[in-house]
């Protein structure tokens, strides 16, 4: 879920709740906060608690309707983020790898995840491991996922695959089809569902959840989805998603992003909006 901001960069909690409710009402089974599209690495610990509190106060059930994103290079900070999510009532987290150190050995990655998961093993929080190497530069191998789920059965409940590598997705589904494999690259969503994927944690669901439902529920291809992803990838993805939210809602507050991200220009918003309109409103 995208993160709405005031002009001074503070979070617009009212708009956030409105947007969360609209996504759920449009068919999303849950919303993910503090993910990539939600600029999670830019959200402070105090803000995380306020976001979750706002959703809870609005009657959104954190146990089943909210997934909490965890983004930290520090084991201690990751655990603190999980504590905040857990104390709000969330039962699921989206756990990214440590993203500062690059070229690390797989044994080190295993140890990082294991130290975090050991600290939450008794909290009844389910962890969805987050594979998004284009952002973190820290890929999760199928073998690493196998080791972690064997060491933490019932804690590792799924994987979000945002790698955009179909060969990896096939291997992941072939090895771990009994986990909740959730697809981040919507171009592969329908095909992955036909192989056993359980659905998506999707940036596009901010924009057109109803369009995605046939892909998720029936594995039905829709070429418009691939065309929209292609158009978005011409720009930094998070600002582009927010630009389209501004275009669709008429609320330019959605164009605001936190540094180091930079929002799209008015001309870029117009160009991207024209592509969306031609695909879905033409």
VOKELO-414679 format. One line per field, with one value per residue (C-alpha): residue in three letters; x, y, z; residue number from 1. Coordinates in steps of 0.05 Angstrom, whole numbers. Example, Ala and Ser with C-alpha at 12.3 -4.5 7.8 and 13.67 -1.06 7.14 Angstrom:
<rs>
residu <- c(ALA  SER)
x <- c(246  273)
y <- c(-90  -21)
z <- c(156  143)
num <- c(1  2)
</rs>
This chain:
<rs>
residu <- c(UNK  UNK  UNK  UNK  UNK  UNK  UNK  UNK  UNK  UNK  UNK  UNK  UNK  UNK  UNK  UNK  UNK  UNK  UNK  UNK  UNK  UNK  UNK  UNK  UNK  UNK  UNK  UNK  UNK  UNK  UNK  UNK  UNK  UNK  UNK  UNK  UNK  UNK  UNK  UNK  UNK  UNK  UNK  UNK  UNK  UNK  UNK  UNK  UNK  UNK  UNK  UNK  UNK  UNK  UNK  UNK  UNK  UNK  UNK  UNK  UNK  UNK  UNK  UNK  UNK  UNK  UNK  UNK  UNK  UNK  UNK  UNK  UNK  UNK  UNK  UNK  UNK  UNK  UNK  UNK  UNK  UNK  UNK  UNK  UNK  UNK  UNK  UNK  UNK  UNK  UNK  UNK  UNK  UNK  UNK  UNK  UNK  UNK  UNK  UNK  UNK  UNK  UNK  UNK  UNK  UNK  UNK  UNK  UNK  UNK  UNK  UNK  UNK  UNK  UNK  UNK  UNK  UNK  UNK  UNK  UNK  UNK  UNK  UNK  UNK  UNK  UNK  UNK  UNK  UNK  UNK  UNK  UNK  UNK  UNK  UNK  UNK  UNK  UNK  UNK  UNK  UNK  UNK  UNK  UNK  UNK  UNK  UNK  UNK  UNK  UNK  UNK  UNK  UNK  UNK  UNK  UNK  UNK  UNK  UNK  UNK  UNK  UNK  UNK  UNK  UNK  UNK  UNK  UNK  UNK  UNK  UNK  UNK  UNK  UNK  UNK  UNK  UNK  UNK  UNK  UNK  UNK  UNK  UNK  UNK  UNK  UNK  UNK  UNK  UNK  UNK  UNK  UNK  UNK  UNK  UNK  UNK  UNK  UNK  UNK  UNK  UNK  UNK  UNK  UNK  UNK  UNK  UNK  UNK  UNK  UNK  UNK  UNK  UNK  UNK  UNK  UNK  UNK  UNK  UNK  UNK  UNK  UNK  UNK  UNK  UNK  UNK  UNK  UNK  UNK  UNK  UNK  UNK  UNK  UNK  UNK  UNK  UNK  UNK  UNK  UNK  UNK  UNK  UNK  UNK  UNK  UNK  UNK  UNK  UNK  UNK  UNK  UNK  UNK  UNK  UNK  UNK  UNK  UNK  UNK  UNK  UNK  UNK  UNK  UNK  UNK  UNK  UNK  UNK  UNK  UNK  UNK  UNK  UNK  UNK  UNK  UNK  UNK  UNK  UNK  UNK  UNK)
x <- c(0  26  41  4  43  30  72  120  133  91  42  -29  -62  -133  -119  -80  -140  -187  -141  -134  -209  -218  -168  -202  -271  -246  -227  -159  -156  -105  -61  14  43  117  132  171  113  97  168  177  251  234  182  206  189  142  107  98  60  16  0  -20  -60  -97  -116  -139  -180  -214  -239  -189  -172  -96  -98  -124  -125  -56  14  72  134  201  261  326  399  403  377  358  318  284  262  237  197  167  150  110  74  60  34  -15  -45  -16  -4  40  104  139  212  264  338  391  402  464  519  525  558  548  555  492  515  514  445  421  449  416  348  357  375  313  267  292  272  200  189  144  104  57  78  83  141  136  207  217  258  267  340  329  319  359  414  410  375  345  361  313  363  366  290  291  340  300  233  264  294  231  170  106  144  165  97  111  155  141  176  190  251  219  258  210  261  269  194  185  239  209  140  167  204  158  88  60  82  44  82  61  81  107  118  47  72  82  22  -28  24  49  -21  -31  31  6  22  -28  -35  4  29  22  38  -14  -67  -64  -91  -133  -147  -208  -166  -118  -171  -182  -107  -105  -170  -167  -97  -127  -78  -91  -43  -62  -28  39  31  19  80  122  98  112  182  202  203  223  166  143  137  103  50  37  33  -21  -58  -57  -82  -139  -161  -150  -111  -41  -20  -7  51  92  148  202  275  316  258  236  165  148  141  73  89  109  46  6  42  34  -38  -52  -24  -68  -130  -118  -109  -167  -213  -209)
y <- c(0  68  119  186  246  318  372  372  298  276  218  234  183  201  190  126  97  117  85  21  14  26  -28  -78  -60  -70  -142  -141  -193  -151  -90  -90  -30  -9  -48  -23  17  41  71  26  39  113  103  112  66  118  128  53  49  108  78  12  48  89  26  -9  52  51  -19  -54  -121  -127  -202  -217  -152  -123  -149  -110  -97  -103  -67  -62  -80  -87  -149  -107  -57  -112  -145  -77  -66  -136  -120  -59  -99  -156  -110  -79  -148  -165  -238  -233  -197  -186  -195  -165  -185  -138  -90  -50  -102  -129  -192  -228  -303  -344  -370  -299  -287  -351  -328  -259  -289  -343  -293  -252  -311  -342  -279  -282  -357  -355  -294  -330  -283  -314  -290  -281  -277  -220  -234  -167  -165  -105  -63  -98  -127  -187  -245  -303  -371  -429  -468  -412  -412  -488  -482  -428  -462  -527  -491  -450  -491  -453  -388  -383  -385  -356  -320  -256  -264  -197  -219  -217  -279  -332  -389  -372  -368  -437  -466  -434  -461  -529  -534  -496  -499  -515  -446  -383  -360  -289  -255  -184  -179  -177  -197  -267  -270  -310  -361  -369  -379  -435  -468  -460  -389  -365  -293  -228  -172  -121  -48  -48  -66  7  24  -32  -89  -110  -121  -166  -211  -256  -267  -287  -326  -362  -353  -315  -275  -201  -168  -99  -115  -130  -66  -25  -55  -39  33  39  11  70  110  96  49  77  149  123  84  146  189  144  147  222  217  170  205  277  286  311  296  226  252  269  220  222  234  204  188  243  251  249  315  340  320  250  242  264  215  156  174  173  102  79  111  80  11  11  68  71)
z <- c(0  -20  34  30  54  70  37  96  88  148  139  121  167  146  73  90  125  68  17  58  64  -11  -27  19  -7  -78  -65  -31  25  63  57  67  103  103  39  -21  -51  19  27  87  95  104  160  232  290  320  254  246  311  291  222  254  307  255  216  280  301  234  246  201  233  237  250  180  140  152  135  167  126  161  130  169  163  239  274  334  293  254  318  345  281  290  362  340  287  336  391  342  331  263  252  190  171  105  124  77  81  108  51  67  60  -11  -36  30  35  42  110  135  107  140  207  201  187  240  294  278  272  336  373  347  345  406  384  335  280  211  168  92  66  16  -47  -83  -107  -153  -89  -35  -80  -32  -67  -29  -60  -61  -18  34  38  46  105  139  134  159  219  233  215  225  229  156  122  54  4  -34  -101  -132  -171  -239  -259  -285  -278  -204  -195  -227  -182  -120  -135  -152  -86  -39  -68  1  26  9  -52  -68  -132  -136  -211  -238  -308  -280  -234  -275  -297  -226  -199  -250  -219  -148  -125  -74  -98  -96  -53  -108  -121  -177  -127  -105  -174  -202  -153  -192  -254  -216  -184  -245  -249  -176  -172  -239  -266  -325  -366  -380  -428  -401  -336  -370  -411  -348  -313  -375  -373  -298  -305  -348  -283  -211  -191  -125  -149  -212  -173  -131  -193  -221  -155  -161  -232  -215  -151  -172  -106  -121  -50  -75  -117  -54  -37  16  -1  -29  -76  -124  -150  -223  -260  -282  -353  -332  -292  -353  -398  -350  -337  -412  -416  -358  -388  -456  -425  -375  -391  -467)
num <- c(1  2  3  4  5  6  7  8  9  10  11  12  13  14  15  16  17  18  19  20  21  22  23  24  25  26  27  28  29  30  31  32  33  34  35  36  37  38  39  40  41  42  43  44  45  46  47  48  49  50  51  52  53  54  55  56  57  58  59  60  61  62  63  64  65  66  67  68  69  70  71  72  73  74  75  76  77  78  79  80  81  82  83  84  85  86  87  88  89  90  91  92  93  94  95  96  97  98  99  100  101  102  103  104  105  106  107  108  109  110  111  112  113  114  115  116  117  118  119  120  121  122  123  124  125  126  127  128  129  130  131  132  133  134  135  136  137  138  139  140  141  142  143  144  145  146  147  148  149  150  151  152  153  154  155  156  157  158  159  160  161  162  163  164  165  166  167  168  169  170  171  172  173  174  175  176  177  178  179  180  181  182  183  184  185  186  187  188  189  190  191  192  193  194  195  196  197  198  199  200  201  202  203  204  205  206  207  208  209  210  211  212  213  214  215  216  217  218  219  220  221  222  223  224  225  226  227  228  229  230  231  232  233  234  235  236  237  238  239  240  241  242  243  244  245  246  247  248  249  250  251  252  253  254  255  256  257  258  259  260  261  262  263  264  265  266  267  268  269  270  271  272  273  274  275  276  277  278  279  280  281  282)
</rs>
